[in-house]
């Protein structure tokens, strides 16, 4: 069918109908209507029609040099905020502009291409490009970290003093501790055997501006900006490569010559030409920081430096004296000796033997060598001591700004799909084995509203990094710095979050949260029992006494973990065989779930089809396709036993403290207890075990023994009555 069948009226009739006046104007003549519509506006009666038309079509003031097509394009562009809403092509307007209709395909396509808001292919989503870093003002000043000068008495108890600084320093993420004048430990790194004989491998850090040849990281120019516009700086990357092997002596010689070549060659030449005074060969901290800022924000040439990072002190050497070396006992046993820090009684790392976090590490740097943004593994505390050499400048973002910092860094990485995006982000920010690392200026972070703290560490000073802190650093010359990790009670909340995130992302943890928690709980029960019997206000007893109780922080943490375990056990599906964990299960220190890699210290599920495959209670269905009657539920403690532990920590019952000592296989108040703790022992052994905890000698100790014996006898009578 065509249009001919729709309208049978003549052409003249159609024209008359189109030219007929609108409703309400039937009395007006056609000629008067046309003349009125074509009449000039008020004030232009004397102008001819052609002049009026030319004036209306003339360009606006200030746009006389623009072409008509450009003016029309500008007038037809969508208003701000509606660019993405326009999804059509104004063909009628195009026909009027070109005067040739849609038959001229080339001119029509040319017109359409000048309108970037028109989406031609609706199946393709617009590419999301990474943001660009704004130019950093040179007037930005960073906030300085707090510096503390402890007295001799305060300096004696290492972790207690660090805990006293937490309220002031944790919002900054970092602080500096200047030891008393009497603290001057010998540096074993300067001994000839270590200085000339011990060797270590280095990394080469190359600052060469923007990298675009990495297949994992694609940086695209902004479509809305001009290529010649330098209002914005692109993100810089630092390339790292494996370097050669050095000793401390050869590395220092290279570092000193490099520093003088880089900073003082030009000044010395000018000084000799103009007979000026000699120039100091060593730059100041401000000079190095200024040069480092140029490398991060606007590198002009490619620059490479060497860096010795994460050197194991077990294979190389520690700067502090060890227990078997000659020297003063004061420095061997002190908690500020980083060989002892991780295993101090107040450190939770004393309940784990993970060498990767318990052994100190050395860092050997040179001028402009840097540690780019990273966070300590497992969100641990970090204690750093500068043995010898030039200062180090630290930049920190506190844990309270951690999420904002990560979101800012992620915004510069293009959105990728699947595993590619995960690998790209890990290689840029968090991985320790990488080829490219994002080099973000701390001043750029400050301009984005992220609080960055600056700290300058000199020789003989300590720097403390708090849990969850992201930090970066730059060395002002050759130096040797030693770093150790530790964990106090307040770290447990950080570790719990880290463990949940690792489980969600299916990453293995270096430390077992449950092993540290329940190991500390056993130690807490031992100290609480000793304090209840002897009233000795030792440092350990008072620390656990203040952390426990019905409203204590530590007892509430254990109670929350027991409640979570109880809820999981109650909803176990299927008839599982119950089996207590034995020594064979503990032969492997880190047994992880086959699905989420969470540590299985407290409980696990195993199937008879595979002896070395385990799962957590949440992923037992993914263990294997076998029926449930072939699976076993492995547990370390029953729920009733864990409830006894909670009662002991809340100090509600003294008997709970003794009961837990017999339940826990790792409970080691003394060697005698360790040898006598066997399942099925009689109640007479309990009395002997408790008596071993009370030190022999003195009238007070004899009275304490009598009190303990009477307490145990009352407990035995009560238990017998309960059983009857």
C-alpha positions as CSV (number, residue, x, y, z in Angstrom):
1,X,0.0,0.0,0.0
2,X,1.1,3.5,-0.7
3,X,0.3,7.0,0.3
4,X,-2.0,7.4,-2.7
5,X,-4.7,5.4,-1.1
6,X,-4.8,7.5,2.1
7,X,-5.7,10.9,0.7
8,X,-7.8,11.3,-2.5
9,X,-8.0,15.1,-2.4
10,X,-6.3,17.2,-4.9
11,X,-2.9,18.8,-4.4
12,X,-4.5,22.2,-4.3
13,X,-6.8,21.1,-1.6
14,X,-3.9,19.9,0.5
15,X,-2.1,23.2,0.0
16,X,-5.2,25.2,1.0
17,X,-5.6,23.1,4.1
18,X,-2.0,23.7,5.2
19,X,-2.3,27.4,4.6
20,X,-5.6,27.7,6.4
21,X,-5.6,30.0,9.5
22,X,-5.5,28.4,12.9
23,X,-8.6,28.1,15.1
24,X,-9.9,31.6,16.1
25,X,-8.4,33.4,13.1
26,X,-10.8,32.3,10.5
27,X,-11.9,35.9,9.9
28,X,-8.5,37.1,8.9
29,X,-7.5,37.0,5.3
30,X,-4.7,34.9,4.1
31,X,-2.8,37.7,2.7
32,X,-3.0,39.7,5.9
33,X,-1.8,36.7,7.9
34,X,1.2,36.1,5.6
35,X,2.1,39.8,5.7
36,X,1.8,39.9,9.4
37,X,4.0,36.9,9.9
38,X,6.6,38.4,7.5
39,X,6.5,41.9,8.8
40,X,9.7,43.1,10.5
41,X,9.8,43.4,14.3
42,X,9.2,46.7,16.1
43,X,12.0,49.2,15.4
44,X,13.0,47.6,12.1
45,X,10.1,48.8,9.9
46,X,12.5,50.7,7.7
47,X,14.7,47.8,6.9
48,X,14.2,45.7,3.9
49,X,13.4,42.1,4.2
50,X,16.7,40.9,2.8
51,X,18.6,43.1,5.3
52,X,16.5,41.7,8.1
53,X,17.2,38.1,7.0
54,X,20.9,38.8,6.7
55,X,21.0,40.4,10.1
56,X,19.2,37.5,11.7
57,X,21.6,35.0,10.1
58,X,24.7,37.0,11.0
59,X,27.0,35.5,13.6
60,X,26.9,36.6,17.2
61,X,29.3,39.3,18.4
62,X,32.8,37.8,19.0
63,X,32.1,34.9,16.6
64,X,32.4,36.7,13.3
65,X,35.3,34.4,12.2
66,X,33.4,31.2,12.7
67,X,31.8,29.4,9.8
68,X,28.0,29.1,9.6
69,X,28.2,25.3,10.0
70,X,30.2,25.8,13.2
71,X,27.6,28.3,14.5
72,X,24.8,25.9,13.8
73,X,26.7,23.1,15.5
74,X,27.2,25.2,18.5
75,X,23.5,26.3,18.7
76,X,22.4,22.7,18.2
77,X,24.7,21.2,20.9
78,X,22.9,19.8,24.0
79,X,22.9,21.8,27.2
80,X,25.3,20.9,30.0
81,X,24.3,17.8,31.8
82,X,22.3,16.3,28.9
83,X,25.1,15.1,26.6
84,X,24.6,11.5,27.5
85,X,20.8,11.7,27.1
86,X,20.9,12.6,23.4
87,X,20.5,9.5,21.3
88,X,19.2,10.7,18.0
89,X,20.2,12.5,14.8
90,X,18.4,15.6,13.5
91,X,18.1,14.6,9.9
92,X,15.7,17.4,9.0
93,X,18.1,20.0,10.3
94,X,20.9,18.4,8.4
95,X,18.9,18.5,5.2
96,X,18.3,22.2,5.7
97,X,22.0,22.9,6.3
98,X,23.4,20.9,3.4
99,X,20.5,21.6,1.1
100,X,21.0,18.2,-0.6
101,X,19.0,15.9,1.6
102,X,20.2,12.6,3.0
103,X,21.5,11.5,-0.4
104,X,24.8,13.1,0.3
105,X,26.1,10.4,2.7
106,X,29.6,11.8,3.0
107,X,28.5,15.2,4.2
108,X,25.9,13.7,6.5
109,X,28.5,11.5,8.2
110,X,30.9,14.4,8.5
111,X,28.2,16.4,10.2
112,X,27.4,13.5,12.6
113,X,31.0,13.0,13.5
114,X,31.2,16.6,14.8
115,X,28.6,15.7,17.4
116,X,30.4,13.5,20.0
117,X,27.3,13.1,22.2
118,X,25.6,10.9,19.6
119,X,26.0,7.2,20.3
120,X,26.0,5.3,17.0
121,X,26.6,1.8,18.5
122,X,24.4,1.2,21.5
123,X,26.0,-2.2,22.2
124,X,29.4,-0.7,23.1
125,X,29.8,1.0,26.5
126,X,32.0,4.1,26.7
127,X,35.5,3.3,28.0
128,X,36.2,4.5,31.5
129,X,39.6,6.2,31.5
130,X,41.7,6.8,34.6
131,X,41.7,10.1,36.2
132,X,44.6,12.5,35.9
133,X,46.6,14.0,38.7
134,X,46.3,17.7,39.3
135,X,49.5,19.8,39.4
136,X,50.7,20.1,42.9
137,X,51.3,23.5,44.5
138,X,54.9,24.1,45.6
139,X,53.5,25.9,48.7
140,X,52.1,22.7,50.2
141,X,53.5,22.0,53.7
142,X,53.0,18.6,55.3
143,X,52.2,18.1,59.0
144,X,55.2,16.9,61.1
145,X,55.1,13.7,63.2
146,X,55.3,14.0,67.0
147,X,58.8,13.5,68.6
148,X,59.2,12.0,72.1
149,X,62.1,12.1,74.5
150,X,61.6,9.5,77.2
151,X,63.3,9.4,80.5
152,X,65.5,6.5,81.6
153,X,62.7,5.1,83.7
154,X,60.1,5.3,80.8
155,X,62.6,3.9,78.4
156,X,63.1,0.7,80.4
157,X,59.7,-0.9,79.5
158,X,59.6,-0.9,75.7
159,X,56.0,-1.9,74.9
160,X,54.5,-0.2,77.9
161,X,56.1,3.1,76.8
162,X,55.0,2.6,73.2
163,X,51.4,1.9,74.4
164,X,51.5,5.2,76.2
165,X,52.2,7.0,72.9
166,X,49.3,5.5,71.0
167,X,46.6,8.0,71.7
168,X,48.8,10.9,70.5
169,X,50.6,9.2,67.7
170,X,48.1,6.8,66.1
171,X,46.1,9.6,64.3
172,X,49.4,10.4,62.5
173,X,50.3,6.8,61.9
174,X,53.9,7.5,62.8
175,X,56.1,9.0,65.6
176,X,59.8,9.4,66.4
177,X,61.4,8.4,69.7
178,X,64.8,9.9,70.7
179,X,66.4,7.6,73.3
180,X,68.1,8.9,76.4
181,X,71.8,9.9,76.1
182,X,72.8,6.7,77.8
183,X,71.4,4.6,75.0
184,X,74.3,4.1,72.5
185,X,74.4,0.4,71.5
186,X,77.3,-0.9,69.5
187,X,76.7,-1.3,65.8
188,X,77.8,-4.8,64.7
189,X,77.4,-3.8,61.0
190,X,80.6,-1.8,61.3
191,X,82.8,-4.8,62.3
192,X,85.3,-5.7,59.7
193,X,83.9,-9.2,59.1
194,X,80.4,-7.9,58.3
195,X,81.5,-4.6,56.7
196,X,83.8,-6.2,54.2
197,X,82.6,-9.8,54.0
198,X,78.8,-10.0,54.2
199,X,77.1,-9.6,50.8
200,X,73.6,-8.8,49.8
201,X,71.7,-8.3,46.5
202,X,70.2,-4.9,45.6
203,X,67.3,-3.6,43.6
204,X,67.6,-1.0,40.9
205,X,64.9,1.7,41.1
206,X,64.5,3.6,37.8
207,X,62.4,6.8,37.8
208,X,61.6,7.5,34.1
209,X,58.2,9.2,34.2
210,X,55.1,7.8,32.7
211,X,55.1,4.2,31.6
212,X,52.8,3.1,28.8
213,X,54.5,-0.1,27.6
214,X,53.3,-2.3,30.4
215,X,50.5,-4.6,29.1
216,X,48.9,-4.7,32.5
217,X,48.7,-0.9,32.9
218,X,47.3,1.2,30.0
219,X,47.2,4.9,30.5
220,X,45.0,6.7,28.0
221,X,44.9,10.5,27.4
222,X,41.8,12.4,28.4
223,X,39.5,12.9,25.5
224,X,38.4,16.3,26.8
225,X,41.8,17.8,27.2
226,X,44.3,19.0,24.7
227,X,47.5,17.0,24.2
228,X,49.7,20.1,24.7
229,X,47.9,21.2,27.9
230,X,50.1,20.5,30.9
231,X,47.6,21.6,33.5
232,X,47.5,18.0,34.6
233,X,50.3,15.6,35.2
234,X,50.0,11.9,34.4
235,X,50.7,9.3,37.1
236,X,54.3,8.3,37.4
237,X,55.7,4.8,37.8
238,X,58.9,3.5,39.2
239,X,60.5,0.5,37.4
240,X,62.4,-2.0,39.6
241,X,64.9,-4.5,38.5
242,X,67.3,-6.9,40.2
243,X,70.7,-5.4,40.8
244,X,74.2,-6.7,41.5
245,X,75.7,-8.1,44.7
246,X,77.4,-5.7,47.1
247,X,79.1,-5.5,50.5
248,X,78.4,-2.7,52.8
249,X,81.8,-1.2,52.0
250,X,81.4,-1.3,48.2
251,X,77.8,-0.1,48.5
252,X,78.9,2.9,50.6
253,X,81.6,3.9,48.1
254,X,79.2,3.8,45.2
255,X,76.5,5.7,47.2
256,X,78.9,8.5,48.3
257,X,80.3,9.0,44.7
258,X,76.8,9.1,43.3
259,X,75.6,11.6,45.8
260,X,78.4,14.0,45.0
261,X,78.0,13.6,41.2
262,X,74.3,14.2,41.4
263,X,74.2,17.2,43.7
264,X,77.5,19.1,43.8
265,X,79.3,18.8,40.4
266,X,77.6,21.9,38.9
267,X,78.1,23.9,42.2
268,X,81.7,23.0,42.4
269,X,82.4,24.0,38.8
270,X,80.7,27.4,39.3
271,X,82.6,27.9,42.6
272,X,85.9,27.3,40.9
273,X,85.0,29.7,38.0
274,X,84.1,32.6,40.3
275,X,86.5,31.8,43.1
276,X,83.7,31.2,45.5
277,X,84.1,29.4,48.8
278,X,84.1,25.6,48.7
279,X,80.7,23.9,48.5
280,X,79.7,21.3,51.0
281,X,79.6,17.9,49.3
282,X,76.6,16.6,51.4
283,X,73.2,18.0,50.6
284,X,70.7,18.8,53.3
285,X,67.4,17.0,54.0
286,X,65.5,19.8,52.3
287,X,67.7,19.4,49.1
288,X,67.1,15.7,48.9
289,X,63.4,16.0,49.5
290,X,63.1,18.7,46.9
291,X,64.9,16.4,44.4
292,X,62.7,13.5,45.3
293,X,59.6,15.5,44.8
294,X,60.8,16.4,41.2
295,X,61.2,12.7,40.5
296,X,57.7,12.0,41.5
297,X,55.9,14.9,40.0
298,X,57.9,16.1,37.0
299,X,60.9,13.9,36.1
300,X,63.0,15.5,33.4
301,X,65.6,12.7,32.9
302,X,65.7,9.0,33.7
303,X,67.3,8.3,37.0
304,X,68.4,5.0,38.6
305,X,69.4,4.3,42.2
306,X,70.3,1.1,44.2
307,X,68.4,-0.1,47.2
308,X,69.0,-3.1,49.6
309,X,65.5,-4.0,51.0
310,X,64.3,-6.7,53.3
311,X,67.7,-8.2,54.0
312,X,67.3,-11.2,56.5
313,X,69.4,-10.6,59.6
314,X,69.6,-14.4,60.2
315,X,71.7,-14.8,57.0
316,X,73.4,-11.3,56.9
317,X,73.8,-9.8,60.4
318,X,71.9,-7.7,62.9
319,X,73.2,-4.3,64.0
320,X,72.3,-5.1,67.6
321,X,74.4,-7.5,69.8
322,X,73.0,-11.0,70.1
323,X,72.8,-13.1,73.3
324,X,75.9,-15.1,72.3
325,X,78.1,-12.2,71.4
326,X,80.4,-10.2,73.6
327,X,79.3,-6.8,75.0
328,X,77.2,-5.2,77.6
329,X,74.2,-7.3,78.9
330,X,72.2,-4.1,78.9
331,X,71.9,-4.0,75.1
332,X,71.5,-7.8,74.7
333,X,68.4,-8.1,76.9
334,X,66.7,-4.7,76.2
335,X,63.3,-4.6,74.5
336,X,64.7,-1.9,72.2
337,X,67.1,-4.5,70.8
338,X,65.1,-5.4,67.7
339,X,66.1,-9.1,68.0
340,X,64.0,-9.2,71.2
341,X,61.1,-6.9,70.3
342,X,58.9,-9.4,68.6
343,X,59.1,-12.0,71.4
344,X,58.6,-9.7,74.4
345,X,56.0,-10.9,76.9
346,X,53.6,-8.1,76.0
347,X,53.9,-9.0,72.2
348,X,51.4,-11.4,70.9
349,X,54.0,-12.6,68.4
350,X,55.6,-14.6,71.2
351,X,52.8,-17.1,70.7
352,X,53.8,-17.8,67.1
353,X,57.1,-18.8,65.4
354,X,56.6,-17.2,62.0
355,X,60.1,-16.1,61.0
356,X,58.9,-13.9,58.2
357,X,57.4,-11.5,60.8
358,X,59.4,-12.3,63.9
359,X,63.0,-11.9,62.5
360,X,64.3,-8.3,62.0
361,X,65.1,-7.0,58.5
362,X,67.8,-4.7,57.3
363,X,67.4,-1.8,54.8
364,X,70.5,-0.4,53.1
365,X,69.9,2.8,51.2
366,X,71.6,5.6,49.2
367,X,70.7,9.1,48.2
368,X,67.1,9.1,46.6
369,X,66.6,5.4,47.2
370,X,63.0,5.1,48.3
371,X,60.4,2.8,49.8
372,X,57.2,3.6,47.8
373,X,53.8,3.4,49.3
374,X,53.1,0.1,51.2
375,X,51.6,-1.1,54.4
376,X,53.1,-3.6,56.9
377,X,52.0,-7.2,56.4
378,X,49.3,-8.4,58.7
379,X,48.8,-4.7,59.8
380,X,51.5,-5.2,62.5
381,X,53.3,-2.6,64.5
382,X,56.8,-1.7,63.1
383,X,59.8,-0.4,65.1
384,X,62.7,1.0,63.0
385,X,66.1,2.0,64.2
386,X,68.7,3.9,62.2
387,X,72.1,2.4,63.0
388,X,74.4,4.6,60.9
389,X,74.4,7.0,58.0
390,X,72.3,9.8,56.6
391,X,68.8,10.6,57.7
392,X,65.7,9.0,56.3
393,X,62.5,11.0,55.5
394,X,59.2,9.2,56.1
395,X,55.7,10.0,54.8
396,X,52.7,8.3,56.4
397,X,49.0,8.0,56.0
398,X,47.4,6.9,59.2
399,X,45.1,3.8,59.4
400,X,42.0,6.0,59.9
401,X,42.6,7.3,56.3
402,X,43.4,3.9,54.9
403,X,40.2,3.5,52.8
404,X,40.4,7.0,51.4
405,X,44.0,6.5,50.4
406,X,43.3,3.1,48.7
407,X,40.3,4.6,46.8
408,X,42.5,7.5,45.6
409,X,45.2,5.2,44.4
410,X,42.7,2.9,42.6
411,X,41.2,5.9,40.8
412,X,44.4,6.2,38.7
413,X,44.2,2.6,37.5
414,X,42.0,1.9,34.5
415,X,39.0,-0.4,35.1
416,X,39.7,-3.8,33.9
417,X,37.8,-7.0,33.9
418,X,38.4,-10.1,36.0
419,X,41.8,-11.3,37.0
420,X,43.6,-8.7,34.9
421,X,42.3,-5.9,37.1
422,X,43.3,-7.7,40.3
423,X,46.8,-8.5,39.1
424,X,47.3,-4.9,37.9
425,X,46.3,-3.4,41.2
426,X,48.4,-5.8,43.2
427,X,51.4,-5.1,41.0
428,X,51.0,-1.4,41.3
429,X,50.3,-1.0,45.0
430,X,50.5,-4.0,47.3
431,X,52.8,-6.6,45.8
432,X,56.4,-7.0,47.0
433,X,57.5,-8.7,43.8
434,X,56.8,-6.3,41.0
435,X,58.2,-4.6,37.9
436,X,56.2,-1.4,38.1
437,X,55.2,0.5,41.2
438,X,53.0,3.7,41.3
439,X,55.1,6.6,42.5
440,X,52.6,9.0,44.1
441,X,53.8,12.2,45.5
442,X,52.8,12.7,49.2
443,X,52.1,16.4,48.3
444,X,49.5,15.2,45.7
445,X,47.8,13.1,48.4
446,X,47.7,16.2,50.6
447,X,46.0,18.3,47.9
448,X,43.3,15.6,47.6
449,X,42.4,16.0,51.3
450,X,44.4,12.9,52.6
451,X,46.4,13.8,55.7
452,X,50.1,13.0,55.1
453,X,52.6,13.2,58.0
454,X,56.3,13.9,57.5
455,X,58.9,12.5,59.9
456,X,62.7,12.9,59.7
457,X,64.7,10.1,61.3
458,X,68.3,10.7,62.3
459,X,71.0,8.3,63.4
460,X,70.3,6.6,66.8
461,X,66.6,7.3,66.7
462,X,63.5,5.0,66.5
463,X,60.5,5.4,64.3
464,X,57.2,3.7,65.3
465,X,54.7,2.8,62.6
466,X,51.2,2.0,63.9
467,X,48.8,-0.7,62.5
468,X,47.2,-0.1,59.2
469,X,49.5,2.8,58.2
470,X,50.5,3.3,54.6
471,X,54.0,4.8,54.4
472,X,56.7,5.9,52.0
473,X,60.3,7.0,52.6
474,X,63.4,8.4,50.9
475,X,67.0,8.2,52.0
476,X,69.3,11.3,52.1
477,X,72.5,9.2,51.6
478,X,74.1,6.0,52.6
479,X,72.4,4.5,55.7
480,X,71.6,1.2,57.4
481,X,68.3,0.8,59.1
482,X,66.8,-2.2,61.0
483,X,63.1,-3.0,61.2
484,X,61.2,-5.4,63.5
485,X,57.5,-6.1,63.9
486,X,55.5,-6.6,67.1
487,X,51.9,-6.8,68.2
488,X,50.3,-5.6,71.4
489,X,46.8,-6.3,72.6
490,X,45.2,-3.4,70.7
491,X,46.5,-5.0,67.5
492,X,43.9,-7.8,67.8
493,X,41.1,-5.7,66.4
494,X,43.3,-4.8,63.3
495,X,44.2,-8.5,62.8
496,X,40.6,-9.6,63.0
497,X,39.7,-7.2,60.2
498,X,42.7,-8.3,58.2
499,X,41.8,-12.0,58.6
500,X,38.2,-11.5,57.4
501,X,39.5,-9.6,54.4
502,X,42.0,-12.3,53.5
503,X,39.3,-14.9,53.8
504,X,37.0,-12.9,51.6
505,X,39.7,-12.4,49.0
506,X,41.0,-16.0,49.4
507,X,44.5,-15.0,50.5
508,X,46.7,-16.9,53.0
509,X,47.6,-15.1,56.2
510,X,51.1,-15.3,57.6
511,X,49.8,-15.4,61.2
512,X,46.9,-17.4,62.7
513,X,44.5,-15.2,64.4
514,X,43.0,-18.0,66.5
515,X,46.4,-19.3,67.5
516,X,47.6,-15.9,68.8
517,X,44.2,-15.2,70.5
518,X,43.9,-18.5,72.4
519,X,47.7,-18.6,73.2
520,X,47.3,-15.2,74.7
521,X,44.2,-16.4,76.6
522,X,46.1,-19.2,78.2
523,X,48.8,-16.8,79.3
524,X,46.2,-14.4,80.6
525,X,44.5,-17.2,82.7
526,X,47.9,-18.1,84.2
527,X,48.7,-14.5,85.2
528,X,45.1,-14.0,86.6
529,X,45.4,-17.2,88.7
530,X,48.8,-16.1,90.0
531,X,47.5,-12.7,90.9
532,X,44.5,-14.1,92.6
533,X,46.6,-16.4,94.8
534,X,49.7,-14.3,95.5
535,X,48.5,-10.7,94.8
536,X,51.9,-10.0,93.1
537,X,51.5,-6.8,91.0
538,X,54.1,-7.7,88.4
539,X,54.0,-6.1,85.0
540,X,52.5,-9.2,83.3
541,X,49.9,-9.8,86.0
542,X,48.7,-6.2,86.0
543,X,48.6,-6.0,82.2
544,X,46.3,-9.0,81.9
545,X,44.3,-8.0,85.0
546,X,43.5,-4.6,83.4
547,X,42.6,-6.2,80.0
548,X,40.3,-8.9,81.4
549,X,37.2,-8.9,83.6
550,X,33.6,-8.7,82.6
551,X,34.1,-5.5,80.7
552,X,37.7,-6.1,79.7
553,X,38.8,-5.5,76.1
554,X,40.6,-8.9,75.8
555,X,38.0,-11.0,77.5
556,X,35.3,-9.4,75.3
557,X,37.4,-10.3,72.2
558,X,37.7,-13.9,73.2
559,X,34.0,-14.0,74.1
560,X,33.0,-12.7,70.7
561,X,35.2,-15.4,69.0
562,X,33.7,-18.2,71.1
563,X,30.2,-17.0,70.3
564,X,31.0,-17.0,66.5
565,X,32.4,-20.5,66.8
566,X,29.4,-21.8,68.7
567,X,27.0,-20.5,66.1
568,X,29.0,-22.3,63.3
569,X,29.1,-25.6,65.2
570,X,25.4,-25.5,65.9
571,X,24.5,-25.3,62.2
572,X,26.7,-28.1,61.0
573,X,24.8,-30.1,58.4
574,X,24.8,-33.8,58.3
575,X,26.0,-36.5,60.8
576,X,29.8,-35.8,61.2
577,X,32.2,-37.8,63.2
578,X,33.6,-35.9,66.2
579,X,37.4,-36.1,66.6
580,X,39.7,-34.0,68.7
581,X,42.8,-32.6,67.1
582,X,46.1,-34.4,68.0
583,X,49.8,-33.8,67.5
584,X,49.6,-35.1,63.9
585,X,47.3,-32.2,63.0
586,X,49.7,-29.7,64.5
587,X,52.7,-31.1,62.6
588,X,51.8,-28.7,59.8
589,X,51.9,-25.3,61.4
590,X,49.6,-23.6,58.9
591,X,46.7,-25.8,57.9
592,X,44.4,-23.8,55.6
593,X,40.9,-24.2,54.2
594,X,41.0,-25.6,50.6
595,X,38.4,-23.0,49.6
596,X,39.2,-19.7,51.4
597,X,42.7,-20.4,52.8
598,X,41.7,-19.4,56.3
599,X,43.8,-20.9,59.1
600,X,42.2,-24.0,60.8
601,X,43.6,-23.7,64.3
602,X,40.4,-24.0,66.2
603,X,38.3,-26.4,64.1
604,X,38.2,-28.1,60.7
605,X,36.3,-30.6,58.5
606,X,38.1,-33.6,56.9
607,X,36.9,-36.4,54.6
608,X,38.2,-40.0,54.5
609,X,38.7,-39.7,50.8
610,X,41.7,-37.3,51.3
611,X,43.9,-37.2,54.3
612,X,45.6,-33.9,53.5
613,X,42.5,-31.8,52.4
614,X,40.6,-29.7,55.0
615,X,37.9,-27.1,55.0
616,X,36.5,-24.6,57.4
617,X,33.0,-24.9,58.8
618,X,31.7,-22.3,56.3
619,X,32.9,-24.2,53.2
620,X,32.5,-27.8,54.2
621,X,30.1,-28.4,51.3
622,X,32.9,-27.6,48.8
623,X,35.3,-30.1,50.4
624,X,34.4,-33.1,48.3
625,X,31.3,-34.8,46.8
626,X,31.3,-37.6,49.4
627,X,28.3,-38.0,51.7
628,X,28.5,-36.4,55.2
629,X,28.8,-39.7,57.0
630,X,32.4,-40.0,55.7
631,X,33.4,-36.7,57.0
632,X,34.9,-35.8,60.4
633,X,34.6,-32.7,62.5
634,X,38.0,-31.9,64.0
635,X,38.0,-29.6,67.1
636,X,40.6,-28.4,69.5
637,X,38.3,-27.4,72.3
638,X,34.6,-28.2,72.9
639,X,32.1,-25.4,73.3
640,X,31.8,-26.2,77.1
641,X,35.6,-25.9,77.4
642,X,35.6,-22.5,75.6
643,X,32.8,-21.3,78.0
644,X,35.1,-22.2,80.9
645,X,37.8,-20.1,79.3
646,X,35.5,-17.1,79.1
647,X,34.5,-17.5,82.7
648,X,38.2,-17.6,83.7
649,X,39.0,-14.4,81.7
650,X,36.0,-12.6,83.2
651,X,37.3,-13.6,86.7
652,X,33.9,-14.9,87.7
653,X,35.1,-18.2,89.1
654,X,38.5,-19.0,90.5
655,X,37.8,-22.7,89.8
656,X,37.5,-21.9,86.1
657,X,41.1,-20.8,86.1
658,X,42.2,-24.1,87.4
659,X,39.9,-26.1,85.1
660,X,41.2,-24.3,82.0
661,X,44.8,-25.0,83.1
662,X,44.0,-28.7,82.9
663,X,42.1,-28.5,79.7
664,X,44.6,-26.6,77.6
665,X,47.4,-28.8,76.3
666,X,49.6,-25.8,75.8
667,X,49.1,-24.4,79.2
668,X,52.7,-24.2,80.6
669,X,52.9,-22.5,84.0
670,X,55.9,-24.6,84.9
671,X,57.8,-27.7,83.7
672,X,56.2,-29.8,86.4
673,X,52.7,-29.0,85.2
674,X,53.7,-29.8,81.6
675,X,54.8,-33.3,82.5
676,X,51.8,-34.1,84.7
677,X,49.0,-32.8,82.4
678,X,47.6,-36.0,80.9
679,X,43.9,-36.8,80.2
680,X,42.3,-38.9,82.9
681,X,44.5,-37.7,85.8
682,X,43.1,-37.9,89.3
683,X,42.2,-34.9,91.4
684,X,45.2,-35.3,93.7
685,X,47.4,-34.3,90.8
686,X,45.5,-31.0,90.5
687,X,46.6,-30.0,94.0
688,X,50.2,-30.8,93.2
689,X,50.0,-28.8,89.9
690,X,48.6,-25.7,91.7
691,X,51.3,-26.0,94.4
692,X,54.0,-25.8,91.7
693,X,52.7,-22.3,90.8
694,X,53.4,-20.9,94.3
695,X,57.1,-20.2,94.8
696,X,58.8,-22.1,97.6
697,X,60.3,-20.4,100.7
698,X,59.2,-17.9,103.3
699,X,56.4,-17.8,105.8
700,X,54.1,-16.0,103.3
701,X,54.5,-18.8,100.7
702,X,53.7,-21.4,103.4
703,X,50.5,-19.6,104.2
704,X,49.7,-19.4,100.5
705,X,50.2,-23.1,100.2
706,X,47.7,-23.8,103.0
707,X,45.1,-21.5,101.4
708,X,45.6,-23.1,98.0
709,X,45.2,-26.6,99.5
710,X,42.0,-25.7,101.3
711,X,40.6,-24.1,98.1
712,X,41.4,-27.2,96.1
713,X,39.8,-29.4,98.7
714,X,36.6,-27.3,98.6
715,X,36.6,-27.5,94.8
716,X,37.0,-31.3,94.9
717,X,34.1,-31.7,97.4
718,X,31.9,-29.4,95.3
719,X,32.6,-31.3,92.1
720,X,31.9,-34.7,93.8
721,X,28.5,-33.4,95.0
722,X,27.7,-32.1,91.5
723,X,28.5,-35.5,90.0
724,X,26.3,-37.3,92.5
